[in-house]
Each structure stands twice: as C-alpha cells, then as structure tokens.
Amino acid sequence: MGVVADLAPHHDEGFILIRADMDSLPIQEESGEPFSSEIPNQAHLCGHDAHSTMALGAARLLAENKGNLRKNVRIVFQSAEEIPPGGALELIEAGALQGVEEAYALHVDPRIPTGQFGSRPGPMMASVNEFQITIQGKGGHAAYPHLASDPIVAASRLIVSLQEIVSRKLPPHEPGVVSVCEFHAGSTFNVIPDRAELRGTTRFYSKEWVEKAKDLIHEIAEGACAGTGCQAEVEFLQGYPPLINHVESIEKARETLARVWSEDTYQEVELQGAGEDFARFLEKVPGCMLFIGIRNEQIGSTHFLHSPHFRLDEDCLWRGAAFLAQLALK
C-alpha cells in the first residue's frame, strides 16, 4: 500500500501532503549505470526512486526547520502507481487525506532540461481506461463462409468505426484518443474462428467524455455485429481519472520557484496523453503535479520514461527536495 509519515508540530493546522510513488516496472534495465537494478526484468525506469528520494530529502529539510512550517506536513510514499486502478485508492480509503488541505507531487521528465520545472493549470494528464471486446460468432470452413458467422469481419468493421468517436463525436476543441492495441482471432489459414478479441485504451481529459466514450463503444460494438450473426461483449477495466491541476496551487508553485530560483524556472507544458493516479488525490483536495526536468545530453539523460535506457540526471534530486520543502515553509 505505502508509507505515510506526519510532521505535525501545529495541532490547530491542517496538512500539506507531498506524494512520491515508489514502484518499479517489468523492464530489463540497460542504462549502463553502476547502480542498475540487480533484479531481472524489474527496474526504476520511470524515476519513481528519484521521486521517493526527493520526498525523503524534503522531509529531512522540514524536520530540521519544523518551527517555520506554515502547516503540518504529510509525506506519502505510494505503491502501485503503474498498475491501474493504482495505489492511491487504497491510501485514500485508509485515511491518507484526513486533514489534508493541499497536495503536491513531482515527476521527472527527460524532455525538460535539468533545472526547469513544468506544469499547467486545469487538465494536464489524460484519463486512462482499458476496454476489452469479445466478438462471438460461429466458426466454419473458410471455403463456405455463408455457413459461418465471421467474427473477424465484424471486429474489423468495429476497429474502423471506433475511430469515429474522436473524428465525428468529439468536439474539435476537445482532445481524445481511442486506440485498439490488440486483435486476436483464428489460428490457421482455412478456418473461420468462432471468436475475435480486441483490447485497447481511451484517453480523455474530462470525466464527461470518459463516460460518453463508454456508451459509444457499446453502441458501435453492437452496430458492427448487426446482420452478421455475431454478438459483442464489452468490458471496461477501472483506470485513472484525468489529472486536473488547481489554478491556485499552480500559482503557489510558480511563486515558490520564482522565490527560490527565478520566474524563468517554470514553463507551461502541453496536455499529456499519459495518466497518473495522483489524479485521485486532486479529485479530493486542491493541489497540483509538476514535472521536474532531467534532460542532460552530456550524461545521456535523454531517453524517455519506460525506456530500458532511461537515465536520471541526479542534479534534479536536491532541486526537487528544495522545492517541495519550500512549499511547506512560511
């Protein structure tokens, strides 16, 4: 589940929450670092070890300066961020947000130069939802298709029609993605199979469109099977809601960066297609997530997240710890 630690010298004040994720990925590390993972096919290739280090550094700085805290501080080390529906749910249900008035998190980003931070007010990261569709037909001999109900034809029609959700249903100013990423059917060249299985993901930036897309996928799946003798079964797996930063929290973060370094330290980033279960904290309390830059060509810190060659510019560690600590100080 995770670890929660409170620094609470003010009995009459609420909490500022600092969250760090700490899980790894099922990838073999090929970074070449002397401290590369020693566990086969398990490695911190999304910077979660750095996030935990920065939060721990901030906790140490705040403990040494607890007399200057503007509020109490709660440090949360969270597991399972990489596995929907995410570890944030368990922590919230266990009371991690009790008394919390603000919540902040950092995530490393190799697209942003070291020394820079990036974020944006409002929607920043997409909802992440998975769908699985089974088309049940009737198998038969490939030479006699009229005696079968071909699920491959229905599934192919379905894949093409699903793209109309974005191109014909979604307003032009509303970004979104519907991607079919798996298609399994049949096992030989001359047999029509009795079923086809599809699996994919949707990415939207509002809860409204998350739900609308589910309804549309159901309708399109049923329509693709109409007249074919096939039936569609649609299943949705719980994912992450869209991550929506609070405007006031972004301003507080920008003011902090300007105070510690300069106004130029902050840059506004584009909408992100990836998701983050820190969104669940921001559904409950004001706060924001910021990206902290780690791009450094000189040391090869350029590979994107989840790459086996991902490398961290460790200069981000003290910067992240200092920033998180300053958010909580007077």
Secondary structure, DSSP 4 states (H G I P E B T S, - for coil): -EEEEEE---TTS-EEEEEEE---BSS---S--TT---STT-B--SSHHHHHHHHHHHHHHHHHTGGGBSSEEEEEEE--TTSTT-THHHHHHTTTTTTEEEEEEEEEEEEEETT-EEE-SEEEE--EEEEEEEEE-B-EETT-GGGSB-HHHHHHHHHHHHTHIIIIIS-TTS-EEEEEEEEEE-SSTTEE-SEEEEEEEEEESSHHHHHHHHHHHHHHHHHHHTTTT-EEEEEEEEEEPPEEE-HHHHHHHHHHHHHHS-GGGEEEPPPBSS--TTHHHHHHS-EEEEEEEEEBGGGTBTPPTT-TT----THHHHHHHHHHHHHHB-
